[in-house]
Amino acid sequence: MKTSKSKAIWIGNLKDGEGKISFSSIDCEANYSYATRFGTTKGTNPEELIAAAHAGCFSMAFADQIAKKGFTPEMIETTANVTISTDKNGSSISKIELYSEATVPDIDDETLNLIANDAKLNCPVSKALSGVEITLQLRHI
């Protein structure tokens, strides 16, 4: 079993505070704040990090499933859009849209779509986010 670790530091209140997120496996820090999360200020936010994790996880699971079906993936590029919504109960992640392009020789679109949907349902990040609506649009190039 592998455990991954990141660290977040927050200083101040929600609206005026700021923080840093760091990753244990690489020498990288990213700033985050209320303005980077809900506004247009440069920096990252938790939803962007979830989007990156989901895009990466889906792409890896998709490649694995393609290979298990006897095909060779040449390239998979996935973008994830994570939507945060606010209502009377507070904020929550309401939707994740995956957009993926795959170059896989000698496979028909129907088979590739079946494999992609299986990867969408079964990658570990999708499973962790199972209470969120997750959509997938696939383009076979």
N, CA, C and O atoms as CSV, one atom per row, in Angstrom:
chain,resi,resn,atom,element,x,y,z
A,1,MET,N,N,0.849,-1.177,0.000
A,1,MET,CA,C,0.000,0.000,0.000
A,1,MET,C,C,0.893,1.238,0.000
A,1,MET,O,O,1.873,1.311,0.741
A,2,LYS,N,N,0.539,2.211,-0.844
A,2,LYS,CA,C,1.292,3.463,-0.932
A,2,LYS,C,C,0.438,4.599,-0.390
A,2,LYS,O,O,-0.754,4.691,-0.687
A,3,THR,N,N,1.049,5.448,0.395
A,3,THR,CA,C,0.382,6.633,0.920
A,3,THR,C,C,1.088,7.861,0.373
A,3,THR,O,O,2.310,7.977,0.467
A,4,SER,N,N,0.317,8.777,-0.197
A,4,SER,CA,C,0.863,10.032,-0.704
A,4,SER,C,C,0.546,11.139,0.284
A,4,SER,O,O,-0.448,11.073,1.007
A,5,LYS,N,N,1.405,12.167,0.311
A,5,LYS,CA,C,1.241,13.216,1.311
A,5,LYS,C,C,1.480,14.584,0.689
A,5,LYS,O,O,2.411,14.768,-0.095
A,6,SER,N,N,0.646,15.525,1.040
A,6,SER,CA,C,0.837,16.935,0.733
A,6,SER,C,C,0.545,17.710,2.001
A,6,SER,O,O,-0.046,17.177,2.940
A,7,LYS,N,N,0.959,18.969,2.029
A,7,LYS,CA,C,0.748,19.791,3.221
A,7,LYS,C,C,0.166,21.129,2.814
A,7,LYS,O,O,0.538,21.695,1.786
A,8,ALA,N,N,-0.750,21.630,3.627
A,8,ALA,CA,C,-1.328,22.957,3.409
A,8,ALA,C,C,-1.165,23.779,4.687
A,8,ALA,O,O,-1.400,23.298,5.796
A,9,ILE,N,N,-0.760,25.021,4.497
A,9,ILE,CA,C,-0.660,25.974,5.601
A,9,ILE,C,C,-1.591,27.130,5.270
A,9,ILE,O,O,-1.571,27.643,4.151
A,10,TRP,N,N,-2.402,27.541,6.230
A,10,TRP,CA,C,-3.305,28.676,6.053
A,10,TRP,C,C,-3.060,29.672,7.165
A,10,TRP,O,O,-2.957,29.293,8.332
A,11,ILE,N,N,-2.966,30.954,6.809
A,11,ILE,CA,C,-2.746,32.005,7.798
A,11,ILE,C,C,-3.830,33.052,7.620
A,11,ILE,O,O,-4.011,33.587,6.527
A,12,GLY,N,N,-4.555,33.347,8.700
A,12,GLY,CA,C,-5.572,34.390,8.670
A,12,GLY,C,C,-6.971,33.844,8.515
A,12,GLY,O,O,-7.198,32.635,8.553
A,13,ASN,N,N,-7.911,34.766,8.337
A,13,ASN,CA,C,-9.307,34.365,8.179
A,13,ASN,C,C,-9.573,33.950,6.731
A,13,ASN,O,O,-8.675,34.016,5.891
A,14,LEU,N,N,-10.793,33.527,6.443
A,14,LEU,CA,C,-11.093,32.984,5.118
A,14,LEU,C,C,-10.906,34.012,4.004
A,14,LEU,O,O,-10.207,33.744,3.026
A,15,LYS,N,N,-11.516,35.168,4.141
A,15,LYS,CA,C,-11.519,36.124,3.030
A,15,LYS,C,C,-10.201,36.862,2.855
A,15,LYS,O,O,-9.834,37.195,1.729
A,16,ASP,N,N,-9.482,37.126,3.936
A,16,ASP,CA,C,-8.242,37.910,3.839
A,16,ASP,C,C,-6.983,37.071,4.011
A,16,ASP,O,O,-5.872,37.564,3.812
A,17,GLY,N,N,-7.150,35.820,4.377
A,17,GLY,CA,C,-5.998,34.962,4.624
A,17,GLY,C,C,-5.384,34.440,3.336
A,17,GLY,O,O,-5.855,34.716,2.232
A,18,GLU,N,N,-4.330,33.686,3.518
A,18,GLU,CA,C,-3.671,33.055,2.371
A,18,GLU,C,C,-2.928,31.826,2.851
A,18,GLU,O,O,-2.674,31.648,4.043
A,19,GLY,N,N,-2.591,30.989,1.898
A,19,GLY,CA,C,-1.913,29.764,2.273
A,19,GLY,C,C,-0.955,29.287,1.217
A,19,GLY,O,O,-0.844,29.860,0.133
A,20,LYS,N,N,-0.265,28.216,1.563
A,20,LYS,CA,C,0.651,27.533,0.653
A,20,LYS,C,C,0.354,26.043,0.736
A,20,LYS,O,O,0.108,25.490,1.807
A,21,ILE,N,N,0.387,25.423,-0.420
A,21,ILE,CA,C,0.240,23.977,-0.516
A,21,ILE,C,C,1.581,23.454,-1.011
A,21,ILE,O,O,2.166,24.015,-1.938
A,22,SER,N,N,2.067,22.381,-0.396
A,22,SER,CA,C,3.321,21.782,-0.849
A,22,SER,C,C,3.135,20.278,-1.012
A,22,SER,O,O,2.235,19.673,-0.431
A,23,PHE,N,N,4.001,19.707,-1.809
A,23,PHE,CA,C,3.912,18.304,-2.172
A,23,PHE,C,C,5.164,17.592,-1.668
A,23,PHE,O,O,6.279,18.080,-1.853
A,24,SER,N,N,4.977,16.448,-1.036
A,24,SER,CA,C,6.128,15.762,-0.442
A,24,SER,C,C,7.041,15.119,-1.480
A,24,SER,O,O,8.225,14.918,-1.208
A,25,SER,N,N,6.527,14.793,-2.651
A,25,SER,CA,C,7.328,14.055,-3.629
A,25,SER,C,C,8.149,14.947,-4.564
A,25,SER,O,O,9.061,14.465,-5.237
A,26,ILE,N,N,7.831,16.238,-4.610
A,26,ILE,CA,C,8.577,17.158,-5.462
A,26,ILE,C,C,8.794,18.466,-4.713
A,26,ILE,O,O,8.069,18.783,-3.770
A,27,ASP,N,N,9.789,19.211,-5.138
A,27,ASP,CA,C,10.073,20.493,-4.519
A,27,ASP,C,C,9.191,21.553,-5.170
A,27,ASP,O,O,9.627,22.276,-6.066
A,28,CYS,N,N,7.952,21.635,-4.710
A,28,CYS,CA,C,6.982,22.537,-5.329
A,28,CYS,C,C,6.024,23.067,-4.271
A,28,CYS,O,O,5.520,22.317,-3.434
A,29,GLU,N,N,5.783,24.368,-4.325
A,29,GLU,CA,C,4.789,25.013,-3.474
A,29,GLU,C,C,3.876,25.841,-4.358
A,29,GLU,O,O,4.293,26.358,-5.394
A,30,ALA,N,N,2.633,25.960,-3.940
A,30,ALA,CA,C,1.678,26.790,-4.675
A,30,ALA,C,C,0.900,27.638,-3.675
A,30,ALA,O,O,0.491,27.154,-2.620
A,31,ASN,N,N,0.702,28.904,-4.017
A,31,ASN,CA,C,-0.095,29.796,-3.185
A,31,ASN,C,C,-1.573,29.573,-3.454
A,31,ASN,O,O,-1.971,29.257,-4.575
A,32,TYR,N,N,-2.380,29.740,-2.418
A,32,TYR,CA,C,-3.821,29.699,-2.596
A,32,TYR,C,C,-4.473,30.655,-1.616
A,32,TYR,O,O,-3.918,30.966,-0.562
A,33,SER,N,N,-5.674,31.119,-1.988
A,33,SER,CA,C,-6.393,32.091,-1.170
A,33,SER,C,C,-7.874,32.070,-1.563
A,33,SER,O,O,-8.277,31.366,-2.489
A,34,TYR,N,N,-8.654,32.845,-0.851
A,34,TYR,CA,C,-10.067,32.996,-1.203
A,34,TYR,C,C,-10.189,33.539,-2.628
A,34,TYR,O,O,-11.041,33.095,-3.398
A,35,ALA,N,N,-9.332,34.501,-2.970
A,35,ALA,CA,C,-9.384,35.133,-4.297
A,35,ALA,C,C,-8.963,34.168,-5.410
A,35,ALA,O,O,-9.452,34.285,-6.534
A,36,THR,N,N,-8.072,33.225,-5.122
A,36,THR,CA,C,-7.706,32.246,-6.151
A,36,THR,C,C,-8.758,31.159,-6.268
A,36,THR,O,O,-8.869,30.495,-7.298
A,37,ARG,N,N,-9.527,30.984,-5.209
A,37,ARG,CA,C,-10.565,29.946,-5.228
A,37,ARG,C,C,-11.863,30.455,-5.835
A,37,ARG,O,O,-12.490,29.766,-6.639
A,38,PHE,N,N,-12.265,31.655,-5.453
A,38,PHE,CA,C,-13.569,32.160,-5.889
A,38,PHE,C,C,-13.474,33.360,-6.822
A,38,PHE,O,O,-14.493,33.842,-7.316
A,39,GLY,N,N,-12.280,33.839,-7.065
A,39,GLY,CA,C,-12.089,34.996,-7.934
A,39,GLY,C,C,-11.175,34.659,-9.093
A,39,GLY,O,O,-11.128,33.522,-9.563
A,40,THR,N,N,-10.444,35.675,-9.547
A,40,THR,CA,C,-9.589,35.501,-10.722
A,40,THR,C,C,-8.111,35.746,-10.431
A,40,THR,O,O,-7.303,35.843,-11.354
A,41,THR,N,N,-7.760,35.847,-9.158
A,41,THR,CA,C,-6.369,36.071,-8.783
A,41,THR,C,C,-5.531,34.841,-9.124
A,41,THR,O,O,-5.994,33.709,-8.980
A,42,LYS,N,N,-4.288,35.067,-9.578
A,42,LYS,CA,C,-3.369,33.973,-9.902
A,42,LYS,C,C,-3.046,33.169,-8.649
A,42,LYS,O,O,-2.881,33.726,-7.563
A,43,GLY,N,N,-2.960,31.886,-8.812
A,43,GLY,CA,C,-2.674,30.959,-7.719
A,43,GLY,C,C,-3.549,29.741,-7.912
A,43,GLY,O,O,-4.330,29.679,-8.862
A,44,THR,N,N,-3.429,28.789,-7.039
A,44,THR,CA,C,-4.208,27.565,-7.187
A,44,THR,C,C,-5.350,27.532,-6.178
A,44,THR,O,O,-5.567,28.490,-5.435
A,45,ASN,N,N,-6.066,26.432,-6.164
A,45,ASN,CA,C,-7.154,26.232,-5.215
A,45,ASN,C,C,-7.410,24.732,-5.100
A,45,ASN,O,O,-6.972,23.967,-5.959
A,46,PRO,N,N,-8.106,24.303,-4.059
A,46,PRO,CA,C,-8.332,22.871,-3.885
A,46,PRO,C,C,-9.021,22.206,-5.077
A,46,PRO,O,O,-8.710,21.061,-5.406
A,47,GLU,N,N,-9.942,22.900,-5.720
A,47,GLU,CA,C,-10.654,22.298,-6.850
A,47,GLU,C,C,-9.727,22.079,-8.046
A,47,GLU,O,O,-9.857,21.080,-8.754
A,48,GLU,N,N,-8.801,22.998,-8.275
A,48,GLU,CA,C,-7.836,22.828,-9.357
A,48,GLU,C,C,-6.944,21.618,-9.087
A,48,GLU,O,O,-6.601,20.874,-10.007
A,49,LEU,N,N,-6.575,21.428,-7.838
A,49,LEU,CA,C,-5.745,20.265,-7.483
A,49,LEU,C,C,-6.526,18.968,-7.666
A,49,LEU,O,O,-5.969,17.964,-8.110
A,50,ILE,N,N,-7.815,18.987,-7.325
A,50,ILE,CA,C,-8.663,17.815,-7.567
A,50,ILE,C,C,-8.781,17.563,-9.064
A,50,ILE,O,O,-8.733,16.414,-9.504
A,51,ALA,N,N,-8.933,18.627,-9.850
A,51,ALA,CA,C,-9.019,18.482,-11.309
A,51,ALA,C,C,-7.749,17.839,-11.855
A,51,ALA,O,O,-7.826,16.937,-12.689
A,52,ALA,N,N,-6.594,18.285,-11.402
A,52,ALA,CA,C,-5.329,17.708,-11.865
A,52,ALA,C,C,-5.231,16.239,-11.467
A,52,ALA,O,O,-4.832,15.395,-12.270
A,53,ALA,N,N,-5.593,15.942,-10.239
A,53,ALA,CA,C,-5.545,14.553,-9.775
A,53,ALA,C,C,-6.487,13.671,-10.581
A,53,ALA,O,O,-6.134,12.549,-10.945
A,54,HIS,N,N,-7.680,14.173,-10.859
A,54,HIS,CA,C,-8.661,13.375,-11.588
A,54,HIS,C,C,-8.236,13.176,-13.040
A,54,HIS,O,O,-8.363,12.072,-13.569
A,55,ALA,N,N,-7.741,14.209,-13.687
A,55,ALA,CA,C,-7.279,14.080,-15.075
A,55,ALA,C,C,-6.143,13.067,-15.164
A,55,ALA,O,O,-6.125,12.226,-16.063
A,56,GLY,N,N,-5.209,13.148,-14.245
A,56,GLY,CA,C,-4.084,12.220,-14.243
A,56,GLY,C,C,-4.501,10.794,-13.947
A,56,GLY,O,O,-4.060,9.859,-14.616
A,57,CYS,N,N,-5.348,10.629,-12.952
A,57,CYS,CA,C,-5.806,9.297,-12.567
A,57,CYS,C,C,-6.613,8.644,-13.684
A,57,CYS,O,O,-6.396,7.478,-14.014
A,58,PHE,N,N,-7.543,9.397,-14.264
A,58,PHE,CA,C,-8.348,8.860,-15.360
A,58,PHE,C,C,-7.459,8.452,-16.531
A,58,PHE,O,O,-7.632,7.365,-17.082
A,59,SER,N,N,-6.509,9.307,-16.922
A,59,SER,CA,C,-5.642,9.002,-18.060
A,59,SER,C,C,-4.851,7.718,-17.829
A,59,SER,O,O,-4.703,6.902,-18.739
A,60,MET,N,N,-4.345,7.542,-16.612
A,60,MET,CA,C,-3.590,6.326,-16.301
A,60,MET,C,C,-4.497,5.093,-16.330
A,60,MET,O,O,-4.124,4.063,-16.891
A,61,ALA,N,N,-5.683,5.195,-15.728
A,61,ALA,CA,C,-6.619,4.066,-15.710
A,61,ALA,C,C,-7.077,3.723,-17.119
A,61,ALA,O,O,-7.207,2.549,-17.465
A,62,PHE,N,N,-7.321,4.741,-17.931
A,62,PHE,CA,C,-7.744,4.556,-19.315
A,62,PHE,C,C,-6.659,3.821,-20.098
A,62,PHE,O,O,-6.950,2.861,-20.811
A,63,ALA,N,N,-5.408,4.269,-19.969
A,63,ALA,CA,C,-4.292,3.611,-20.653
A,63,ALA,C,C,-4.166,2.154,-20.224
A,63,ALA,O,O,-3.923,1.276,-21.052
A,64,ASP,N,N,-4.329,1.905,-18.947
A,64,ASP,CA,C,-4.236,0.534,-18.432
A,64,ASP,C,C,-5.336,-0.348,-19.012
A,64,ASP,O,O,-5.083,-1.474,-19.440
A,65,GLN,N,N,-6.563,0.176,-19.020
A,65,GLN,CA,C,-7.688,-0.610,-19.543
A,65,GLN,C,C,-7.555,-0.857,-21.047
A,65,GLN,O,O,-7.911,-1.930,-21.532
A,66,ILE,N,N,-7.045,0.130,-21.783
A,66,ILE,CA,C,-6.824,-0.045,-23.225
A,66,ILE,C,C,-5.828,-1.190,-23.453
A,66,ILE,O,O,-6.059,-2.068,-24.284
A,67,ALA,N,N,-4.728,-1.164,-22.709
A,67,ALA,CA,C,-3.700,-2.205,-22.858
A,67,ALA,C,C,-4.244,-3.578,-22.470
A,67,ALA,O,O,-3.922,-4.573,-23.120
A,68,LYS,N,N,-5.056,-3.643,-21.429
A,68,LYS,CA,C,-5.630,-4.923,-20.999
A,68,LYS,C,C,-6.572,-5.510,-22.046
A,68,LYS,O,O,-6.805,-6.719,-22.070
A,69,LYS,N,N,-7.109,-4.657,-22.906
A,69,LYS,CA,C,-7.985,-5.125,-23.993
A,69,LYS,C,C,-7.183,-5.465,-25.253
A,69,LYS,O,O,-7.757,-5.821,-26.282
A,70,GLY,N,N,-5.853,-5.352,-25.164
A,70,GLY,CA,C,-5.010,-5.763,-26.277
A,70,GLY,C,C,-4.650,-4.673,-27.264
A,70,GLY,O,O,-4.133,-4.968,-28.341
A,71,PHE,N,N,-4.908,-3.429,-26.926
A,71,PHE,CA,C,-4.578,-2.307,-27.803
A,71,PHE,C,C,-3.419,-1.520,-27.199
A,71,PHE,O,O,-3.078,-1.699,-26.030
A,72,THR,N,N,-2.820,-0.648,-28.005
A,72,THR,CA,C,-1.682,0.140,-27.541
A,72,THR,C,C,-2.028,1.623,-27.593
A,72,THR,O,O,-2.137,2.197,-28.676
A,73,PRO,N,N,-2.200,2.239,-26.438
A,73,PRO,CA,C,-2.462,3.685,-26.448
A,73,PRO,C,C,-1.188,4.444,-26.790
A,73,PRO,O,O,-0.133,4.213,-26.200
A,74,GLU,N,N,-1.305,5.352,-27.751
A,74,GLU,CA,C,-0.152,6.191,-28.107
A,74,GLU,C,C,-0.146,7.483,-27.298
A,74,GLU,O,O,0.912,7.965,-26.892
A,75,MET,N,N,-1.342,8.047,-27.063
A,75,MET,CA,C,-1.440,9.302,-26.336
A,75,MET,C,C,-2.833,9.449,-25.761
A,75,MET,O,O,-3.830,9.156,-26.421
A,76,ILE,N,N,-2.887,9.906,-24.529
A,76,ILE,CA,C,-4.155,10.263,-23.891
A,76,ILE,C,C,-3.945,11.624,-23.243
A,76,ILE,O,O,-3.023,11.807,-22.448
A,77,GLU,N,N,-4.797,12.567,-23.582
A,77,GLU,CA,C,-4.743,13.902,-22.973
A,77,GLU,C,C,-6.105,14.192,-22.373
A,77,GLU,O,O,-7.119,14.174,-23.070
A,78,THR,N,N,-6.122,14.457,-21.084
A,78,THR,CA,C,-7.398,14.669,-20.387
A,78,THR,C,C,-7.385,15.995,-19.646
A,78,THR,O,O,-6.415,16.331,-18.966
A,79,THR,N,N,-8.458,16.734,-19.783
A,79,THR,CA,C,-8.708,17.954,-19.016
A,79,THR,C,C,-9.886,17.678,-18.090
A,79,THR,O,O,-10.868,17.060,-18.502
A,80,ALA,N,N,-9.795,18.124,-16.861
A,80,ALA,CA,C,-10.905,17.990,-15.924
A,80,ALA,C,C,-11.334,19.384,-15.476
A,80,ALA,O,O,-10.510,20.194,-15.051
A,81,ASN,N,N,-12.624,19.648,-15.577
A,81,ASN,CA,C,-13.202,20.890,-15.062
A,81,ASN,C,C,-13.994,20.544,-13.809
A,81,ASN,O,O,-14.937,19.754,-13.859
A,82,VAL,N,N,-13.606,21.141,-12.689
A,82,VAL,CA,C,-14.284,20.902,-11.415
A,82,VAL,C,C,-15.094,22.143,-11.070
A,82,VAL,O,O,-14.555,23.247,-10.991
A,83,THR,N,N,-16.392,21.952,-10.867
A,83,THR,CA,C,-17.293,23.057,-10.551
A,83,THR,C,C,-17.609,23.050,-9.063
A,83,THR,O,O,-18.016,22.029,-8.508
A,84,ILE,N,N,-17.419,24.200,-8.421
A,84,ILE,CA,C,-17.812,24.369,-7.022
A,84,ILE,C,C,-19.046,25.262,-7.007
A,84,ILE,O,O,-19.065,26.325,-7.629
A,85,SER,N,N,-20.066,24.823,-6.297
A,85,SER,CA,C,-21.319,25.571,-6.196
A,85,SER,C,C,-21.587,25.911,-4.736
A,85,SER,O,O,-21.170,25.195,-3.825
A,86,THR,N,N,-22.284,27.004,-4.539
A,86,THR,CA,C,-22.631,27.433,-3.191
A,86,THR,C,C,-24.138,27.574,-3.092
A,86,THR,O,O,-24.782,28.173,-3.954
A,87,ASP,N,N,-24.684,27.015,-2.032
A,87,ASP,CA,C,-26.112,27.167,-1.750
A,87,ASP,C,C,-26.283,27.432,-0.262
A,87,ASP,O,O,-25.308,27.728,0.429
A,88,LYS,N,N,-27.499,27.330,0.236
A,88,LYS,CA,C,-27.776,27.640,1.646
A,88,LYS,C,C,-27.014,26.734,2.611
A,88,LYS,O,O,-26.830,27.091,3.775
A,89,ASN,N,N,-26.573,25.573,2.146
A,89,ASN,CA,C,-25.820,24.641,2.992
A,89,ASN,C,C,-24.312,24.839,2.898
A,89,ASN,O,O,-23.555,24.136,3.567
A,90,GLY,N,N,-23.863,25.791,2.073
A,90,GLY,CA,C,-22.441,26.039,1.920
A,90,GLY,C,C,-21.953,25.663,0.536
A,90,GLY,O,O,-22.742,25.523,-0.399
A,91,SER,N,N,-20.662,25.504,0.416
A,91,SER,CA,C,-20.052,25.193,-0.878
A,91,SER,C,C,-19.790,23.699,-0.998
A,91,SER,O,O,-19.500,23.018,-0.015
A,92,SER,N,N,-19.900,23.207,-2.231
A,92,SER,CA,C,-19.578,21.807,-2.500
A,92,SER,C,C,-19.187,21.650,-3.963
A,92,SER,O,O,-19.538,22.470,-4.812
A,93,ILE,N,N,-18.458,20.584,-4.234
A,93,ILE,CA,C,-18.128,20.252,-5.618
A,93,ILE,C,C,-19.373,19.616,-6.208
A,93,ILE,O,O,-19.827,18.572,-5.741
A,94,SER,N,N,-19.923,20.248,-7.234
A,94,SER,CA,C,-21.195,19.792,-7.788
A,94,SER,C,C,-21.042,18.987,-9.073
A,94,SER,O,O,-21.925,18.205,-9.426
A,95,LYS,N,N,-19.930,19.174,-9.771
A,95,LYS,CA,C,-19.793,18.481,-11.050
A,95,LYS,C,C,-18.334,18.445,-11.462
A,95,LYS,O,O,-17.568,19.369,-11.189
A,96,ILE,N,N,-17.961,17.346,-12.133
A,96,ILE,CA,C,-16.645,17.229,-12.748
A,96,ILE,C,C,-16.853,16.786,-14.185
A,96,ILE,O,O,-17.510,15.779,-14.448
A,97,GLU,N,N,-16.289,17.549,-15.110
A,97,GLU,CA,C,-16.382,17.219,-16.527
A,97,GLU,C,C,-14.997,16.797,-17.002
A,97,GLU,O,O,-14.041,17.568,-16.914
A,98,LEU,N,N,-14.895,15.576,-17.504
A,98,LEU,CA,C,-13.659,15.080,-18.084
A,98,LEU,C,C,-13.745,15.196,-19.596
A,98,LEU,O,O,-14.729,14.773,-20.202
A,99,TYR,N,N,-12.728,15.763,-20.196
A,99,TYR,CA,C,-12.610,15.866,-21.648
A,99,TYR,C,C,-11.310,15.152,-22.013
A,99,TYR,O,O,-10.229,15.558,-21.589
A,100,SER,N,N,-11.425,14.105,-22.787
A,100,SER,CA,C,-10.242,13.313,-23.099
A,100,SER,C,C,-10.115,13.092,-24.597
A,100,SER,O,O,-11.098,12.854,-25.298
A,101,GLU,N,N,-8.877,13.178,-25.068
A,101,GLU,CA,C,-8.538,12.839,-26.448
A,101,GLU,C,C,-7.576,11.668,-26.388
A,101,GLU,O,O,-6.620,11.676,-25.613
A,102,ALA,N,N,-7.834,10.657,-27.214
A,102,ALA,CA,C,-6.991,9.464,-27.197
A,102,ALA,C,C,-6.605,9.060,-28.606
A,102,ALA,O,O,-7.428,9.033,-29.521
A,103,THR,N,N,-5.341,8.750,-28.750
A,103,THR,CA,C,-4.846,8.180,-29.993
A,103,THR,C,C,-4.540,6.716,-29.718
A,103,THR,O,O,-3.585,6.378,-29.019
A,104,VAL,N,N,-5.382,5.853,-30.290
A,104,VAL,CA,C,-5.236,4.412,-30.104
A,104,VAL,C,C,-5.464,3.756,-31.465
A,104,VAL,O,O,-6.599,3.714,-31.940
A,105,PRO,N,N,-4.421,3.248,-32.094
A,105,PRO,CA,C,-4.585,2.614,-33.405
A,105,PRO,C,C,-5.411,1.330,-33.319
A,105,PRO,O,O,-5.425,0.643,-32.298
A,106,ASP,N,N,-6.090,1.033,-34.414
A,106,ASP,CA,C,-6.776,-0.254,-34.600
A,106,ASP,C,C,-7.887,-0.532,-33.596
A,106,ASP,O,O,-8.151,-1.692,-33.279
A,107,ILE,N,N,-8.548,0.518,-33.086
A,107,ILE,CA,C,-9.672,0.327,-32.171
A,107,ILE,C,C,-10.850,1.129,-32.697
A,107,ILE,O,O,-10.674,2.243,-33.192
A,108,ASP,N,N,-12.044,0.575,-32.593
A,108,ASP,CA,C,-13.225,1.314,-33.047
A,108,ASP,C,C,-13.727,2.225,-31.923
A,108,ASP,O,O,-13.424,2.012,-30.749
A,109,ASP,N,N,-14.491,3.234,-32.306
A,109,ASP,CA,C,-14.971,4.235,-31.355
A,109,ASP,C,C,-15.831,3.623,-30.253
A,109,ASP,O,O,-15.713,4.018,-29.093
A,110,GLU,N,N,-16.686,2.676,-30.591
A,110,GLU,CA,C,-17.566,2.065,-29.588
A,110,GLU,C,C,-16.761,1.358,-28.503
A,110,GLU,O,O,-17.048,1.513,-27.316
A,111,THR,N,N,-15.758,0.585,-28.903
A,111,THR,CA,C,-14.915,-0.118,-27.937
A,111,THR,C,C,-14.154,0.875,-27.076
A,111,THR,O,O,-14.065,0.708,-25.859
A,112,LEU,N,N,-13.603,1.915,-27.706
A,112,LEU,CA,C,-12.854,2.918,-26.957
A,112,LEU,C,C,-13.750,3.640,-25.952
A,112,LEU,O,O,-13.325,3.915,-24.830
A,113,ASN,N,N,-14.975,3.944,-26.344
A,113,ASN,CA,C,-15.917,4.597,-25.424
A,113,ASN,C,C,-16.266,3.696,-24.239
A,113,ASN,O,O,-16.358,4.169,-23.107
A,114,LEU,N,N,-16.457,2.423,-24.491
A,114,LEU,CA,C,-16.741,1.482,-23.396
A,114,LEU,C,C,-15.581,1.430,-22.408
A,114,LEU,O,O,-15.788,1.446,-21.195
A,115,ILE,N,N,-14.369,1.368,-22.933
A,115,ILE,CA,C,-13.187,1.334,-22.081
A,115,ILE,C,C,-13.063,2.640,-21.283
A,115,ILE,O,O,-12.764,2.619,-20.089
A,116,ALA,N,N,-13.292,3.767,-21.952
A,116,ALA,CA,C,-13.184,5.077,-21.297
A,116,ALA,C,C,-14.195,5.206,-20.163
A,116,ALA,O,O,-13.855,5.698,-19.086
A,117,ASN,N,N,-15.420,4.775,-20.387
A,117,ASN,CA,C,-16.434,4.871,-19.342
A,117,ASN,C,C,-16.120,3.966,-18.165
A,117,ASN,O,O,-16.412,4.311,-17.020
A,118,ASP,N,N,-15.523,2.799,-18.440
A,118,ASP,CA,C,-15.096,1.925,-17.355
A,118,ASP,C,C,-13.993,2.600,-16.536
A,118,ASP,O,O,-14.008,2.553,-15.306
A,119,ALA,N,N,-13.044,3.222,-17.221
A,119,ALA,CA,C,-11.969,3.937,-16.520
A,119,ALA,C,C,-12.531,5.097,-15.701
A,119,ALA,O,O,-12.072,5.349,-14.588
A,120,LYS,N,N,-13.515,5.797,-16.243
A,120,LYS,CA,C,-14.135,6.917,-15.525
A,120,LYS,C,C,-14.771,6.436,-14.219
A,120,LYS,O,O,-14.656,7.101,-13.189
A,121,LEU,N,N,-15.426,5.307,-14.263
A,121,LEU,CA,C,-16.090,4.782,-13.072
A,121,LEU,C,C,-15.122,4.191,-12.056
A,121,LEU,O,O,-15.386,4.219,-10.854
A,122,ASN,N,N,-13.997,3.654,-12.538
A,122,ASN,CA,C,-13.159,2.841,-11.668
A,122,ASN,C,C,-11.791,3.388,-11.326
A,122,ASN,O,O,-11.052,2.740,-10.583
A,123,CYS,N,N,-11.413,4.568,-11.840
A,123,CYS,CA,C,-10.137,5.107,-11.386
A,123,CYS,C,C,-10.296,5.515,-9.915
A,123,CYS,O,O,-11.381,5.934,-9.510
A,124,PRO,N,N,-9.240,5.398,-9.119
A,124,PRO,CA,C,-9.365,5.674,-7.688
A,124,PRO,C,C,-9.906,7.062,-7.342
A,124,PRO,O,O,-10.638,7.208,-6.362
A,125,VAL,N,N,-9.561,8.075,-8.124
A,125,VAL,CA,C,-10.069,9.420,-7.819
A,125,VAL,C,C,-11.570,9.490,-8.097
A,125,VAL,O,O,-12.302,10.108,-7.324
A,126,SER,N,N,-12.046,8.875,-9.179
A,126,SER,CA,C,-13.495,8.827,-9.434
A,126,SER,C,C,-14.216,8.142,-8.284
A,126,SER,O,O,-15.275,8.596,-7.849
A,127,LYS,N,N,-13.647,7.056,-7.796
A,127,LYS,CA,C,-14.261,6.338,-6.676
A,127,LYS,C,C,-14.322,7.217,-5.430
A,127,LYS,O,O,-15.313,7.205,-4.701
A,128,ALA,N,N,-13.248,7.982,-5.190
A,128,ALA,CA,C,-13.225,8.874,-4.028
A,128,ALA,C,C,-14.261,9.992,-4.154
A,128,ALA,O,O,-14.740,10.521,-3.151
A,129,LEU,N,N,-14.598,10.345,-5.386
A,129,LEU,CA,C,-15.551,11.428,-5.646
A,129,LEU,C,C,-16.911,10.886,-6.086
A,129,LEU,O,O,-17.630,11.548,-6.833
A,130,SER,N,N,-17.256,9.714,-5.637
A,130,SER,CA,C,-18.443,9.013,-6.137
A,130,SER,C,C,-19.754,9.763,-5.894
A,130,SER,O,O,-20.746,9.471,-6.560
A,131,GLY,N,N,-19.790,10.701,-4.980
A,131,GLY,CA,C,-21.013,11.457,-4.738
A,131,GLY,C,C,-21.186,12.644,-5.672
A,131,GLY,O,O,-22.171,13.376,-5.573
A,132,VAL,N,N,-20.234,12.838,-6.580
A,132,VAL,CA,C,-20.244,13.983,-7.490
A,132,VAL,C,C,-20.618,13.503,-8.890
A,132,VAL,O,O,-20.208,12.421,-9.310
A,133,GLU,N,N,-21.398,14.310,-9.609
A,133,GLU,CA,C,-21.705,13.999,-11.010
A,133,GLU,C,C,-20.429,14.118,-11.832
A,133,GLU,O,O,-19.794,15.173,-11.855
A,134,ILE,N,N,-20.055,13.031,-12.507
A,134,ILE,CA,C,-18.861,13.019,-13.343
A,134,ILE,C,C,-19.280,12.683,-14.766
A,134,ILE,O,O,-19.872,11.633,-15.018
A,135,THR,N,N,-18.968,13.582,-15.692
A,135,THR,CA,C,-19.282,13.345,-17.098
A,135,THR,C,C,-17.981,13.149,-17.873
A,135,THR,O,O,-16.905,13.533,-17.413
A,136,LEU,N,N,-18.097,12.547,-19.051
A,136,LEU,CA,C,-16.941,12.297,-19.893
A,136,LEU,C,C,-17.295,12.559,-21.342
A,136,LEU,O,O,-18.301,12.067,-21.853
A,137,GLN,N,N,-16.450,13.346,-21.997
A,137,GLN,CA,C,-16.527,13.509,-23.444
A,137,GLN,C,C,-15.207,13.008,-24.008
A,137,GLN,O,O,-14.132,13.438,-23.589
A,138,LEU,N,N,-15.302,12.093,-24.964
A,138,LEU,CA,C,-14.121,11.453,-25.529
A,138,LEU,C,C,-14.006,11.750,-26.999
A,138,LEU,O,O,-14.992,11.699,-27.734
A,139,ARG,N,N,-12.808,12.060,-27.424
A,139,ARG,CA,C,-12.522,12.255,-28.856
A,139,ARG,C,C,-11.410,11.301,-29.235
A,139,ARG,O,O,-10.327,11.320,-28.649
A,140,HIS,N,N,-11.692,10.460,-30.228
A,140,HIS,CA,C,-10.710,9.494,-30.722
A,140,HIS,C,C,-9.977,10.134,-31.882
A,140,HIS,O,O,-10.568,10.410,-32.926
A,141,ILE,N,N,-8.678,10.372,-31.695
A,141,ILE,CA,C,-7.901,11.034,-32.750
A,141,ILE,C,C,-6.854,10.090,-33.320
A,141,ILE,O,O,-6.104,10.470,-34.219
